[in-house]
Amino acid sequence: MTNFGLFVQLTRFQIEGLVHVTSLDSDYYRHDPIRHRLVGERNGKVFGLTDAVKVEVADVDMEHRRIDFKPAGERQAGGSDRRRTRNKPAGKDAKAARKRSKGKSGGKSRVKGKGRKRR
């Protein structure tokens, strides 16, 4: 857990990567180093140490051996998806679309960190 994002580890594949704060909802997240968490100012969403988070691969840098993730089902920050939101299916079509998209996430992961310091 850092002020620029949270490190995750895919439980199934033992792969580690970063979810950058810019890929989280359209909110400003404050880093709480005492409680090891990121807290959204407007939406109140909290990402804490050891929380399970569904993620998708956002970018892979083979040269530097880095993987960037984004929360599953969320669009990239800075990108405009207006066309997609206007043409969103309604009613039964929306329900069917949600069912189809459920199994397409990159997998579950856990927020990785050093844990609490002992006194």
Biopython code that builds the backbone (N, CA, C, O; Angstrom):
import numpy as np
from Bio.PDB.StructureBuilder import StructureBuilder

atoms = [
    (1, "MET", "N", (0.852, -1.161, 0.000)),
    (1, "MET", "CA", (0.000, 0.000, 0.000)),
    (1, "MET", "C", (0.905, 1.234, 0.000)),
    (1, "MET", "O", (1.727, 1.419, 0.898)),
    (2, "THR", "N", (0.738, 2.065, -1.016)),
    (2, "THR", "CA", (1.540, 3.281, -1.115)),
    (2, "THR", "C", (0.629, 4.443, -1.483)),
    (2, "THR", "O", (-0.560, 4.255, -1.741)),
    (3, "ASN", "N", (1.198, 5.648, -1.504)),
    (3, "ASN", "CA", (0.397, 6.811, -1.880)),
    (3, "ASN", "C", (0.116, 6.855, -3.374)),
    (3, "ASN", "O", (-0.741, 7.628, -3.803)),
    (4, "PHE", "N", (0.809, 6.051, -4.190)),
    (4, "PHE", "CA", (0.571, 6.044, -5.633)),
    (4, "PHE", "C", (-0.197, 4.817, -6.105)),
    (4, "PHE", "O", (-0.457, 4.682, -7.301)),
    (5, "GLY", "N", (-0.563, 3.929, -5.205)),
    (5, "GLY", "CA", (-1.347, 2.766, -5.596)),
    (5, "GLY", "C", (-1.216, 1.622, -4.618)),
    (5, "GLY", "O", (-0.699, 1.780, -3.512)),
    (6, "LEU", "N", (-1.695, 0.465, -5.044)),
    (6, "LEU", "CA", (-1.604, -0.701, -4.186)),
    (6, "LEU", "C", (-1.019, -1.862, -4.979)),
    (6, "LEU", "O", (-1.352, -2.074, -6.145)),
    (7, "PHE", "N", (-0.151, -2.597, -4.324)),
    (7, "PHE", "CA", (0.446, -3.766, -4.945)),
    (7, "PHE", "C", (-0.449, -4.963, -4.674)),
    (7, "PHE", "O", (-0.938, -5.151, -3.560)),
    (8, "VAL", "N", (-0.658, -5.770, -5.711)),
    (8, "VAL", "CA", (-1.510, -6.943, -5.576)),
    (8, "VAL", "C", (-0.733, -8.183, -5.988)),
    (8, "VAL", "O", (0.241, -8.111, -6.736)),
    (9, "GLN", "N", (-1.183, -9.302, -5.487)),
    (9, "GLN", "CA", (-0.610, -10.592, -5.851)),
    (9, "GLN", "C", (-1.761, -11.487, -6.280)),
    (9, "GLN", "O", (-2.697, -11.716, -5.514)),
    (10, "LEU", "N", (-1.688, -12.001, -7.526)),
    (10, "LEU", "CA", (-2.711, -12.927, -7.998)),
    (10, "LEU", "C", (-2.540, -14.227, -7.248)),
    (10, "LEU", "O", (-1.481, -14.851, -7.318)),
    (11, "THR", "N", (-3.560, -14.640, -6.536)),
    (11, "THR", "CA", (-3.451, -15.815, -5.671)),
    (11, "THR", "C", (-3.267, -17.099, -6.466)),
    (11, "THR", "O", (-2.622, -18.033, -5.990)),
    (12, "ARG", "N", (-3.812, -17.156, -7.642)),
    (12, "ARG", "CA", (-3.753, -18.379, -8.433)),
    (12, "ARG", "C", (-2.398, -18.579, -9.121)),
    (12, "ARG", "O", (-1.935, -19.712, -9.252)),
    (13, "PHE", "N", (-1.762, -17.491, -9.562)),
    (13, "PHE", "CA", (-0.546, -17.595, -10.354)),
    (13, "PHE", "C", (0.713, -17.085, -9.662)),
    (13, "PHE", "O", (1.799, -17.193, -10.232)),
    (14, "GLN", "N", (0.609, -16.539, -8.466)),
    (14, "GLN", "CA", (1.738, -15.971, -7.735)),
    (14, "GLN", "C", (2.435, -14.883, -8.554)),
    (14, "GLN", "O", (3.663, -14.815, -8.602)),
    (15, "ILE", "N", (1.633, -14.038, -9.191)),
    (15, "ILE", "CA", (2.130, -12.910, -9.974)),
    (15, "ILE", "C", (1.815, -11.639, -9.203)),
    (15, "ILE", "O", (0.717, -11.487, -8.668)),
    (16, "GLU", "N", (2.783, -10.721, -9.147)),
    (16, "GLU", "CA", (2.598, -9.469, -8.435)),
    (16, "GLU", "C", (2.591, -8.306, -9.416)),
    (16, "GLU", "O", (3.236, -8.360, -10.463)),
    (17, "GLY", "N", (1.858, -7.256, -9.070)),
    (17, "GLY", "CA", (1.810, -6.058, -9.907)),
    (17, "GLY", "C", (1.205, -4.896, -9.147)),
    (17, "GLY", "O", (0.897, -5.006, -7.960)),
    (18, "LEU", "N", (1.038, -3.785, -9.839)),
    (18, "LEU", "CA", (0.566, -2.548, -9.237)),
    (18, "LEU", "C", (-0.769, -2.126, -9.817)),
    (18, "LEU", "O", (-0.978, -2.192, -11.029)),
    (19, "VAL", "N", (-1.673, -1.692, -8.947)),
    (19, "VAL", "CA", (-2.899, -1.003, -9.359)),
    (19, "VAL", "C", (-2.652, 0.463, -9.016)),
    (19, "VAL", "O", (-2.679, 0.846, -7.846)),
    (20, "HIS", "N", (-2.410, 1.277, -10.040)),
    (20, "HIS", "CA", (-2.096, 2.690, -9.816)),
    (20, "HIS", "C", (-3.369, 3.443, -9.435)),
    (20, "HIS", "O", (-4.458, 3.107, -9.902)),
    (21, "VAL", "N", (-3.229, 4.464, -8.585)),
    (21, "VAL", "CA", (-4.404, 5.211, -8.133)),
    (21, "VAL", "C", (-5.168, 5.854, -9.284)),
    (21, "VAL", "O", (-6.372, 6.084, -9.168)),
    (22, "THR", "N", (-4.492, 6.146, -10.389)),
    (22, "THR", "CA", (-5.190, 6.759, -11.522)),
    (22, "THR", "C", (-6.131, 5.767, -12.211)),
    (22, "THR", "O", (-7.012, 6.176, -12.967)),
    (23, "SER", "N", (-5.950, 4.463, -11.955)),
    (23, "SER", "CA", (-6.847, 3.475, -12.560)),
    (23, "SER", "C", (-8.049, 3.169, -11.667)),
    (23, "SER", "O", (-8.942, 2.424, -12.072)),
    (24, "LEU", "N", (-8.083, 3.724, -10.475)),
    (24, "LEU", "CA", (-9.221, 3.551, -9.572)),
    (24, "LEU", "C", (-10.293, 4.569, -9.937)),
    (24, "LEU", "O", (-9.980, 5.625, -10.487)),
    (25, "ASP", "N", (-11.560, 4.263, -9.636)),
    (25, "ASP", "CA", (-12.703, 5.148, -9.934)),
    (25, "ASP", "C", (-12.294, 6.598, -10.173)),
    (25, "ASP", "O", (-11.132, 6.958, -9.989)),
    (26, "SER", "N", (-13.223, 7.403, -10.571)),
    (26, "SER", "CA", (-12.948, 8.833, -10.764)),
    (26, "SER", "C", (-13.091, 9.544, -9.423)),
    (26, "SER", "O", (-14.016, 10.329, -9.214)),
    (27, "ASP", "N", (-12.172, 9.259, -8.532)),
    (27, "ASP", "CA", (-12.172, 9.832, -7.194)),
    (27, "ASP", "C", (-10.727, 10.087, -6.792)),
    (27, "ASP", "O", (-9.804, 9.558, -7.412)),
    (28, "TYR", "N", (-10.532, 10.884, -5.773)),
    (28, "TYR", "CA", (-9.193, 11.127, -5.239)),
    (28, "TYR", "C", (-9.016, 10.231, -4.020)),
    (28, "TYR", "O", (-9.819, 10.285, -3.089)),
    (29, "TYR", "N", (-7.975, 9.413, -4.019)),
    (29, "TYR", "CA", (-7.735, 8.480, -2.925)),
    (29, "TYR", "C", (-6.605, 8.979, -2.040)),
    (29, "TYR", "O", (-5.518, 9.309, -2.514)),
    (30, "ARG", "N", (-6.885, 9.024, -0.747)),
    (30, "ARG", "CA", (-5.872, 9.421, 0.237)),
    (30, "ARG", "C", (-5.237, 8.169, 0.840)),
    (30, "ARG", "O", (-5.919, 7.191, 1.149)),
    (31, "HIS", "N", (-3.929, 8.224, 0.998)),
    (31, "HIS", "CA", (-3.185, 7.117, 1.589)),
    (31, "HIS", "C", (-3.188, 7.277, 3.104)),
    (31, "HIS", "O", (-2.804, 8.327, 3.619)),
    (32, "ASP", "N", (-3.616, 6.253, 3.813)),
    (32, "ASP", "CA", (-3.600, 6.230, 5.274)),
    (32, "ASP", "C", (-2.518, 5.241, 5.698)),
    (32, "ASP", "O", (-2.780, 4.043, 5.796)),
    (33, "PRO", "N", (-1.285, 5.741, 5.956)),
    (33, "PRO", "CA", (-0.174, 4.836, 6.272)),
    (33, "PRO", "C", (-0.321, 4.127, 7.616)),
    (33, "PRO", "O", (0.252, 3.054, 7.808)),
    (34, "ILE", "N", (-1.067, 4.697, 8.533)),
    (34, "ILE", "CA", (-1.259, 4.082, 9.848)),
    (34, "ILE", "C", (-2.122, 2.828, 9.728)),
    (34, "ILE", "O", (-1.803, 1.792, 10.312)),
    (35, "ARG", "N", (-3.219, 2.924, 8.967)),
    (35, "ARG", "CA", (-4.140, 1.796, 8.815)),
    (35, "ARG", "C", (-3.886, 0.980, 7.542)),
    (35, "ARG", "O", (-4.618, 0.034, 7.251)),
    (36, "HIS", "N", (-2.849, 1.351, 6.791)),
    (36, "HIS", "CA", (-2.473, 0.639, 5.560)),
    (36, "HIS", "C", (-3.653, 0.520, 4.598)),
    (36, "HIS", "O", (-4.099, -0.582, 4.280)),
    (37, "ARG", "N", (-4.155, 1.681, 4.136)),
    (37, "ARG", "CA", (-5.294, 1.660, 3.229)),
    (37, "ARG", "C", (-5.338, 2.923, 2.386)),
    (37, "ARG", "O", (-4.699, 3.927, 2.702)),
    (38, "LEU", "N", (-6.109, 2.851, 1.307)),
    (38, "LEU", "CA", (-6.425, 4.007, 0.468)),
    (38, "LEU", "C", (-7.912, 4.266, 0.626)),
    (38, "LEU", "O", (-8.717, 3.338, 0.547)),
    (39, "VAL", "N", (-8.290, 5.542, 0.853)),
    (39, "VAL", "CA", (-9.691, 5.891, 1.090)),
    (39, "VAL", "C", (-10.130, 6.940, 0.072)),
    (39, "VAL", "O", (-9.488, 7.981, -0.068)),
    (40, "GLY", "N", (-11.218, 6.668, -0.633)),
    (40, "GLY", "CA", (-11.774, 7.611, -1.606)),
    (40, "GLY", "C", (-12.431, 8.771, -0.891)),
    (40, "GLY", "O", (-13.213, 8.571, 0.038)),
    (41, "GLU", "N", (-12.116, 9.998, -1.325)),
    (41, "GLU", "CA", (-12.675, 11.179, -0.666)),
    (41, "GLU", "C", (-14.169, 11.321, -0.873)),
    (41, "GLU", "O", (-14.897, 11.589, 0.083)),
    (42, "ARG", "N", (-14.647, 11.149, -2.103)),
    (42, "ARG", "CA", (-16.069, 11.359, -2.387)),
    (42, "ARG", "C", (-16.906, 10.113, -2.182)),
    (42, "ARG", "O", (-17.979, 10.174, -1.582)),
    (43, "ASN", "N", (-16.419, 8.973, -2.680)),
    (43, "ASN", "CA", (-17.241, 7.767, -2.615)),
    (43, "ASN", "C", (-17.018, 6.954, -1.342)),
    (43, "ASN", "O", (-17.809, 6.058, -1.047)),
    (44, "GLY", "N", (-15.967, 7.243, -0.585)),
    (44, "GLY", "CA", (-15.707, 6.537, 0.663)),
    (44, "GLY", "C", (-15.215, 5.109, 0.482)),
    (44, "GLY", "O", (-15.099, 4.365, 1.456)),
    (45, "LYS", "N", (-14.922, 4.719, -0.758)),
    (45, "LYS", "CA", (-14.443, 3.363, -1.029)),
    (45, "LYS", "C", (-13.070, 3.178, -0.384)),
    (45, "LYS", "O", (-12.225, 4.071, -0.439)),
    (46, "VAL", "N", (-12.856, 2.006, 0.229)),
    (46, "VAL", "CA", (-11.615, 1.736, 0.949)),
    (46, "VAL", "C", (-10.940, 0.506, 0.367)),
    (46, "VAL", "O", (-11.575, -0.530, 0.170)),
    (47, "PHE", "N", (-9.643, 0.630, 0.092)),
    (47, "PHE", "CA", (-8.809, -0.497, -0.299)),
    (47, "PHE", "C", (-7.806, -0.687, 0.823)),
    (47, "PHE", "O", (-6.933, 0.156, 1.030)),
    (48, "GLY", "N", (-7.926, -1.797, 1.553)),
    (48, "GLY", "CA", (-7.058, -2.039, 2.691)),
    (48, "GLY", "C", (-6.105, -3.195, 2.461)),
    (48, "GLY", "O", (-6.279, -3.991, 1.539)),
    (49, "LEU", "N", (-5.119, -3.270, 3.296)),
    (49, "LEU", "CA", (-4.133, -4.341, 3.240)),
    (49, "LEU", "C", (-4.833, -5.691, 3.387)),
    (49, "LEU", "O", (-5.675, -5.849, 4.271)),
    (50, "THR", "N", (-4.513, -6.632, 2.570)),
    (50, "THR", "CA", (-5.049, -8.001, 2.502)),
    (50, "THR", "C", (-6.485, -8.094, 1.975)),
    (50, "THR", "O", (-7.073, -9.175, 2.011)),
    (51, "ASP", "N", (-7.065, -6.991, 1.485)),
    (51, "ASP", "CA", (-8.399, -7.055, 0.888)),
    (51, "ASP", "C", (-8.337, -7.814, -0.436)),
    (51, "ASP", "O", (-7.368, -7.687, -1.184)),
    (52, "ALA", "N", (-9.359, -8.590, -0.717)),
    (52, "ALA", "CA", (-9.456, -9.268, -2.011)),
    (52, "ALA", "C", (-10.007, -8.272, -3.029)),
    (52, "ALA", "O", (-11.009, -7.604, -2.772)),
    (53, "VAL", "N", (-9.352, -8.177, -4.181)),
    (53, "VAL", "CA", (-9.736, -7.239, -5.226)),
    (53, "VAL", "C", (-9.693, -7.971, -6.557)),
    (53, "VAL", "O", (-8.716, -8.660, -6.849)),
    (54, "LYS", "N", (-10.743, -7.832, -7.374)),
    (54, "LYS", "CA", (-10.715, -8.419, -8.716)),
    (54, "LYS", "C", (-10.027, -7.433, -9.647)),
    (54, "LYS", "O", (-10.370, -6.251, -9.679)),
    (55, "VAL", "N", (-9.055, -7.925, -10.404)),
    (55, "VAL", "CA", (-8.274, -7.061, -11.281)),
    (55, "VAL", "C", (-8.167, -7.635, -12.690)),
    (55, "VAL", "O", (-8.389, -8.825, -12.918)),
    (56, "GLU", "N", (-7.821, -6.756, -13.626)),
    (56, "GLU", "CA", (-7.525, -7.126, -15.007)),
    (56, "GLU", "C", (-6.155, -6.556, -15.352)),
    (56, "GLU", "O", (-5.727, -5.563, -14.763)),
    (57, "VAL", "N", (-5.475, -7.172, -16.293)),
    (57, "VAL", "CA", (-4.173, -6.667, -16.722)),
    (57, "VAL", "C", (-4.391, -5.399, -17.538)),
    (57, "VAL", "O", (-5.177, -5.390, -18.486)),
    (58, "ALA", "N", (-3.683, -4.318, -17.162)),
    (58, "ALA", "CA", (-3.774, -3.051, -17.879)),
    (58, "ALA", "C", (-2.573, -2.863, -18.803)),
    (58, "ALA", "O", (-2.715, -2.340, -19.909)),
    (59, "ASP", "N", (-1.379, -3.293, -18.348)),
    (59, "ASP", "CA", (-0.174, -3.107, -19.143)),
    (59, "ASP", "C", (0.904, -4.071, -18.663)),
    (59, "ASP", "O", (0.982, -4.404, -17.480)),
    (60, "VAL", "N", (1.738, -4.517, -19.613)),
    (60, "VAL", "CA", (2.864, -5.396, -19.287)),
    (60, "VAL", "C", (4.115, -4.793, -19.892)),
    (60, "VAL", "O", (4.141, -4.476, -21.081)),
    (61, "ASP", "N", (5.165, -4.628, -19.073)),
    (61, "ASP", "CA", (6.454, -4.120, -19.533)),
    (61, "ASP", "C", (7.468, -5.239, -19.371)),
    (61, "ASP", "O", (8.018, -5.446, -18.288)),
    (62, "MET", "N", (7.710, -5.961, -20.461)),
    (62, "MET", "CA", (8.619, -7.116, -20.408)),
    (62, "MET", "C", (10.051, -6.690, -20.111)),
    (62, "MET", "O", (10.774, -7.400, -19.412)),
    (63, "GLU", "N", (10.468, -5.538, -20.634)),
    (63, "GLU", "CA", (11.841, -5.075, -20.440)),
    (63, "GLU", "C", (12.147, -4.833, -18.963)),
    (63, "GLU", "O", (13.209, -5.221, -18.476)),
    (64, "HIS", "N", (11.221, -4.193, -18.254)),
    (64, "HIS", "CA", (11.417, -3.903, -16.833)),
    (64, "HIS", "C", (10.757, -4.938, -15.928)),
    (64, "HIS", "O", (10.816, -4.827, -14.704)),
    (65, "ARG", "N", (10.131, -5.940, -16.532)),
    (65, "ARG", "CA", (9.460, -7.016, -15.808)),
    (65, "ARG", "C", (8.417, -6.474, -14.826)),
    (65, "ARG", "O", (8.435, -6.796, -13.638)),
    (66, "ARG", "N", (7.506, -5.643, -15.351)),
    (66, "ARG", "CA", (6.444, -5.038, -14.544)),
    (66, "ARG", "C", (5.088, -5.340, -15.150)),
    (66, "ARG", "O", (4.937, -5.424, -16.369)),
    (67, "ILE", "N", (4.102, -5.504, -14.274)),
    (67, "ILE", "CA", (2.724, -5.682, -14.708)),
    (67, "ILE", "C", (1.870, -4.652, -13.980)),
    (67, "ILE", "O", (1.936, -4.529, -12.757)),
    (68, "ASP", "N", (1.073, -3.917, -14.741)),
    (68, "ASP", "CA", (0.122, -2.977, -14.157)),
    (68, "ASP", "C", (-1.269, -3.570, -14.286)),
    (68, "ASP", "O", (-1.630, -4.134, -15.319)),
    (69, "PHE", "N", (-2.033, -3.434, -13.227)),
    (69, "PHE", "CA", (-3.400, -3.926, -13.201)),
    (69, "PHE", "C", (-4.363, -2.769, -13.055)),
    (69, "PHE", "O", (-3.966, -1.654, -12.719)),
    (70, "LYS", "N", (-5.634, -3.041, -13.309)),
    (70, "LYS", "CA", (-6.713, -2.100, -13.041)),
    (70, "LYS", "C", (-7.843, -2.909, -12.432)),
    (70, "LYS", "O", (-7.934, -4.113, -12.673)),
    (71, "PRO", "N", (-8.709, -2.275, -11.646)),
    (71, "PRO", "CA", (-9.840, -3.012, -11.091)),
    (71, "PRO", "C", (-10.694, -3.601, -12.218)),
    (71, "PRO", "O", (-10.912, -2.943, -13.235)),
    (72, "ALA", "N", (-11.166, -4.808, -12.047)),
    (72, "ALA", "CA", (-11.970, -5.485, -13.076)),
    (72, "ALA", "C", (-13.260, -4.721, -13.309)),
    (72, "ALA", "O", (-13.920, -4.282, -12.368)),
    (73, "GLY", "N", (-13.606, -4.569, -14.578)),
    (73, "GLY", "CA", (-14.863, -3.924, -14.942)),
    (73, "GLY", "C", (-14.826, -2.427, -14.958)),
    (73, "GLY", "O", (-15.832, -1.802, -15.291)),
    (74, "GLU", "N", (-13.708, -1.814, -14.612)),
    (74, "GLU", "CA", (-13.619, -0.350, -14.644)),
    (74, "GLU", "C", (-12.820, 0.064, -15.856)),
    (74, "GLU", "O", (-11.900, -0.639, -16.275)),
    (75, "ARG", "N", (-13.169, 1.200, -16.417)),
    (75, "ARG", "CA", (-12.436, 1.677, -17.585)),
    (75, "ARG", "C", (-11.190, 2.431, -17.135)),
    (75, "ARG", "O", (-11.083, 2.845, -15.981)),
    (76, "GLN", "N", (-10.259, 2.602, -18.054)),
    (76, "GLN", "CA", (-9.022, 3.315, -17.768)),
    (76, "GLN", "C", (-9.338, 4.773, -17.454)),
    (76, "GLN", "O", (-10.195, 5.380, -18.096)),
    (77, "ALA", "N", (-8.648, 5.330, -16.467)),
    (77, "ALA", "CA", (-8.812, 6.738, -16.147)),
    (77, "ALA", "C", (-8.276, 7.578, -17.293)),
    (77, "ALA", "O", (-7.306, 7.199, -17.949)),
    (78, "GLY", "N", (-8.906, 8.712, -17.530)),
    (78, "GLY", "CA", (-8.462, 9.593, -18.588)),
    (78, "GLY", "C", (-9.091, 9.273, -19.927)),
    (78, "GLY", "O", (-9.106, 10.122, -20.818)),
    (79, "GLY", "N", (-9.604, 8.083, -20.087)),
    (79, "GLY", "CA", (-10.244, 7.696, -21.343)),
    (79, "GLY", "C", (-11.712, 8.075, -21.322)),
    (79, "GLY", "O", (-12.322, 8.150, -20.255)),
    (80, "SER", "N", (-12.268, 8.310, -22.465)),
    (80, "SER", "CA", (-13.674, 8.670, -22.547)),
    (80, "SER", "C", (-14.473, 7.504, -23.106)),
    (80, "SER", "O", (-14.218, 7.048, -24.220)),
    (81, "ASP", "N", (-15.427, 7.029, -22.345)),
    (81, "ASP", "CA", (-16.288, 5.938, -22.783)),
    (81, "ASP", "C", (-17.719, 6.421, -22.948)),
    (81, "ASP", "O", (-18.656, 5.655, -22.722)),
    (82, "ARG", "N", (-17.905, 7.662, -23.331)),
    (82, "ARG", "CA", (-19.260, 8.220, -23.448)),
    (82, "ARG", "C", (-20.111, 7.421, -24.406)),
    (82, "ARG", "O", (-21.280, 7.159, -24.123)),
    (83, "ARG", "N", (-19.553, 7.030, -25.532)),
    (83, "ARG", "CA", (-20.326, 6.300, -26.532)),
    (83, "ARG", "C", (-20.853, 5.003, -25.942)),
    (83, "ARG", "O", (-22.001, 4.627, -26.179)),
    (84, "ARG", "N", (-20.020, 4.325, -25.181)),
    (84, "ARG", "CA", (-20.435, 3.056, -24.593)),
    (84, "ARG", "C", (-21.545, 3.243, -23.564)),
    (84, "ARG", "O", (-22.469, 2.432, -23.508)),
    (85, "THR", "N", (-21.476, 4.289, -22.755)),
    (85, "THR", "CA", (-22.491, 4.478, -21.720)),
    (85, "THR", "C", (-23.831, 4.885, -22.328)),
    (85, "THR", "O", (-24.877, 4.527, -21.788)),
    (86, "ARG", "N", (-23.827, 5.618, -23.427)),
    (86, "ARG", "CA", (-25.084, 5.998, -24.073)),
    (86, "ARG", "C", (-25.782, 4.798, -24.680)),
    (86, "ARG", "O", (-27.010, 4.722, -24.673)),
    (87, "ASN", "N", (-25.008, 3.860, -25.206)),
    (87, "ASN", "CA", (-25.585, 2.703, -25.883)),
    (87, "ASN", "C", (-25.704, 1.489, -24.968)),
    (87, "ASN", "O", (-25.763, 0.352, -25.436)),
    (88, "LYS", "N", (-25.739, 1.735, -23.694)),
    (88, "LYS", "CA", (-25.843, 0.651, -22.731)),
    (88, "LYS", "C", (-27.163, -0.081, -22.908)),
    (88, "LYS", "O", (-28.208, 0.561, -23.013)),
    (89, "PRO", "N", (-27.143, -1.413, -22.944)),
    (89, "PRO", "CA", (-28.406, -2.147, -23.077)),
    (89, "PRO", "C", (-29.286, -1.964, -21.838)),
    (89, "PRO", "O", (-28.780, -1.808, -20.727)),
    (90, "ALA", "N", (-30.596, -1.983, -22.038)),
    (90, "ALA", "CA", (-31.521, -1.803, -20.931)),
    (90, "ALA", "C", (-32.362, -3.057, -20.748)),
    (90, "ALA", "O", (-32.503, -3.862, -21.669)),
    (91, "GLY", "N", (-32.914, -3.214, -19.565)),
    (91, "GLY", "CA", (-33.830, -4.323, -19.277)),
    (91, "GLY", "C", (-33.176, -5.684, -19.337)),
    (91, "GLY", "O", (-32.109, -5.896, -18.762)),
    (92, "LYS", "N", (-33.827, -6.622, -20.044)),
    (92, "LYS", "CA", (-33.341, -7.997, -20.144)),
    (92, "LYS", "C", (-31.986, -8.065, -20.823)),
    (92, "LYS", "O", (-31.161, -8.905, -20.464)),
    (93, "ASP", "N", (-31.734, -7.181, -21.814)),
    (93, "ASP", "CA", (-30.448, -7.165, -22.511)),
    (93, "ASP", "C", (-29.310, -6.823, -21.551)),
    (93, "ASP", "O", (-28.225, -7.398, -21.642)),
    (94, "ALA", "N", (-29.555, -5.890, -20.634)),
    (94, "ALA", "CA", (-28.525, -5.505, -19.667)),
    (94, "ALA", "C", (-28.208, -6.667, -18.738)),
    (94, "ALA", "O", (-27.046, -6.917, -18.415)),
    (95, "LYS", "N", (-29.254, -7.379, -18.310)),
    (95, "LYS", "CA", (-29.053, -8.519, -17.421)),
    (95, "LYS", "C", (-28.233, -9.606, -18.112)),
    (95, "LYS", "O", (-27.340, -10.188, -17.496)),
    (96, "ALA", "N", (-28.521, -9.884, -19.371)),
    (96, "ALA", "CA", (-27.777, -10.883, -20.142)),
    (96, "ALA", "C", (-26.337, -10.438, -20.351)),
    (96, "ALA", "O", (-25.425, -11.263, -20.290)),
    (97, "ALA", "N", (-26.113, -9.140, -20.599)),
    (97, "ALA", "CA", (-24.752, -8.621, -20.800)),
    (97, "ALA", "C", (-23.931, -8.761, -19.529)),
    (97, "ALA", "O", (-22.748, -9.094, -19.595)),
    (98, "ARG", "N", (-24.537, -8.512, -18.372)),
    (98, "ARG", "CA", (-23.817, -8.662, -17.104)),
    (98, "ARG", "C", (-23.437, -10.107, -16.867)),
    (98, "ARG", "O", (-22.334, -10.386, -16.397)),
    (99, "LYS", "N", (-24.336, -11.037, -17.186)),
    (99, "LYS", "CA", (-24.039, -12.460, -17.019)),
    (99, "LYS", "C", (-22.873, -12.879, -17.897)),
    (99, "LYS", "O", (-22.002, -13.629, -17.458)),
    (100, "ARG", "N", (-22.848, -12.395, -19.148)),
    (100, "ARG", "CA", (-21.777, -12.755, -20.079)),
    (100, "ARG", "C", (-20.433, -12.211, -19.622)),
    (100, "ARG", "O", (-19.410, -12.866, -19.819)),
    (101, "SER", "N", (-20.412, -11.030, -19.018)),
    (101, "SER", "CA", (-19.149, -10.395, -18.655)),
    (101, "SER", "C", (-18.608, -10.846, -17.303)),
    (101, "SER", "O", (-17.475, -10.503, -16.965)),
    (102, "LYS", "N", (-19.367, -11.593, -16.525)),
    (102, "LYS", "CA", (-18.925, -11.988, -15.186)),
    (102, "LYS", "C", (-17.632, -12.790, -15.178)),
    (102, "LYS", "O", (-16.790, -12.562, -14.310)),
    (103, "GLY", "N", (-17.444, -13.706, -16.093)),
    (103, "GLY", "CA", (-16.276, -14.573, -16.058)),
    (103, "GLY", "C", (-15.062, -14.023, -16.776)),
    (103, "GLY", "O", (-14.118, -14.777, -17.012)),
    (104, "LYS", "N", (-15.033, -12.737, -17.139)),
    (104, "LYS", "CA", (-13.949, -12.203, -17.945)),
    (104, "LYS", "C", (-12.906, -11.431, -17.153)),
    (104, "LYS", "O", (-12.042, -10.799, -17.762)),
    (105, "SER", "N", (-12.944, -11.449, -15.845)),
    (105, "SER", "CA", (-11.948, -10.704, -15.081)),
    (105, "SER", "C", (-10.638, -11.476, -15.056)),
    (105, "SER", "O", (-10.602, -12.678, -15.318)),
    (106, "GLY", "N", (-9.564, -10.764, -14.737)),
    (106, "GLY", "CA", (-8.241, -11.361, -14.724)),
    (106, "GLY", "C", (-8.029, -12.290, -13.540)),
    (106, "GLY", "O", (-7.035, -13.015, -13.508)),
    (107, "GLY", "N", (-8.914, -12.291, -12.584)),
    (107, "GLY", "CA", (-8.792, -13.180, -11.433)),
    (107, "GLY", "C", (-8.778, -12.404, -10.137)),
    (107, "GLY", "O", (-8.654, -11.179, -10.123)),
    (108, "LYS", "N", (-8.907, -13.132, -9.061)),
    (108, "LYS", "CA", (-8.875, -12.499, -7.753)),
    (108, "LYS", "C", (-7.443, -12.256, -7.347)),
    (108, "LYS", "O", (-6.536, -12.974, -7.766)),
    (109, "SER", "N", (-7.244, -11.249, -6.535)),
    (109, "SER", "CA", (-5.913, -10.950, -6.035)),
    (109, "SER", "C", (-6.043, -10.429, -4.621)),
    (109, "SER", "O", (-7.137, -10.092, -4.169)),
    (110, "ARG", "N", (-4.954, -10.368, -3.946)),
    (110, "ARG", "CA", (-4.920, -9.800, -2.599)),
    (110, "ARG", "C", (-3.984, -8.622, -2.600)),
    (110, "ARG", "O", (-2.962, -8.625, -3.287)),
    (111, "VAL", "N", (-4.341, -7.593, -1.812)),
    (111, "VAL", "CA", (-3.470, -6.444, -1.670)),
    (111, "VAL", "C", (-2.263, -6.896, -0.873)),
    (111, "VAL", "O", (-2.397, -7.505, 0.189)),
    (112, "LYS", "N", (-1.086, -6.595, -1.393)),
    (112, "LYS", "CA", (0.150, -7.073, -0.788)),
    (112, "LYS", "C", (0.807, -5.954, 0.008)),
    (112, "LYS", "O", (0.773, -4.793, -0.401)),
    (113, "GLY", "N", (1.393, -6.294, 1.121)),
    (113, "GLY", "CA", (2.114, -5.309, 1.925)),
    (113, "GLY", "C", (2.936, -5.990, 2.985)),
    (113, "GLY", "O", (2.938, -7.215, 3.106)),
    (114, "LYS", "N", (3.635, -5.180, 3.752)),
    (114, "LYS", "CA", (4.513, -5.714, 4.780)),
    (114, "LYS", "C", (3.770, -6.054, 6.060)),
    (114, "LYS", "O", (4.301, -6.753, 6.923)),
    (115, "GLY", "N", (2.555, -5.565, 6.185)),
    (115, "GLY", "CA", (1.804, -5.822, 7.414)),
    (115, "GLY", "C", (2.073, -4.762, 8.456)),
    (115, "GLY", "O", (2.751, -3.767, 8.199)),
    (116, "ARG", "N", (1.542, -4.986, 9.608)),
    (116, "ARG", "CA", (1.710, -4.000, 10.683)),
    (116, "ARG", "C", (3.041, -4.205, 11.382)),
    (116, "ARG", "O", (3.535, -5.323, 11.524)),
    (117, "LYS", "N", (3.597, -3.094, 11.810)),
    (117, "LYS", "CA", (4.848, -3.160, 12.548)),
    (117, "LYS", "C", (4.565, -3.500, 13.999)),
    (117, "LYS", "O", (3.590, -3.029, 14.584)),
    (118, "ARG", "N", (5.412, -4.305, 14.557)),
    (118, "ARG", "CA", (5.241, -4.661, 15.980)),
    (118, "ARG", "C", (5.974, -3.649, 16.836)),
    (118, "ARG", "O", (7.009, -3.104, 16.450)),
    (119, "ARG", "N", (5.418, -3.417, 17.990)),
    (119, "ARG", "CA", (6.050, -2.455, 18.904)),
    (119, "ARG", "C", (6.810, -3.158, 19.978)),
    (119, "ARG", "O", (7.407, -2.510, 20.838)),
]
sb = StructureBuilder()
sb.init_structure("model")
sb.init_model(0)
sb.init_chain("A")
sb.init_seg("    ")
for serial, (resi, resn, name, xyz) in enumerate(atoms, 1):
    if name == "N":
        sb.init_residue(resn, " ", resi, " ")
    sb.init_atom(name, np.array(xyz, "f"), 0.0, 1.0, " ", f" {name:<3s}", serial, name[0])
structure = sb.get_structure()
